């Protein structure tokens, strides 16, 4: 899978050193009220969402995802950059209605 998004495998996961935490940025801010509503409507597992703090955390398949108001995204438990790009692409699709111009 090819992506134009810069993805950094920041560090190994604490619970499994063979997996990584990937960091990137969507390049656009998010309306966290909409993000939280989307996650609630989809009944996404293990979701925690704070409009005030500007962060949402949830599980997507085996990945643990954190999305921030400023557009940053962290994905835990990725195997490599392609795996991270797949997760980030899926998250981008889920939250697409929350992007601000």
PyMOL commands that set and color helices and strands:
alter all, ss='L'
color gray80, all
select helices_A, chain A and resi 32-41+81-94+96-98
alter helices_A, ss='H'
color red, helices_A
select strands_A, chain A and resi 8-12+20-25+48-50+55-60+63-68+72-78
alter strands_A, ss='S'
color yellow, strands_A
deselect
rebuild
show_as cartoon
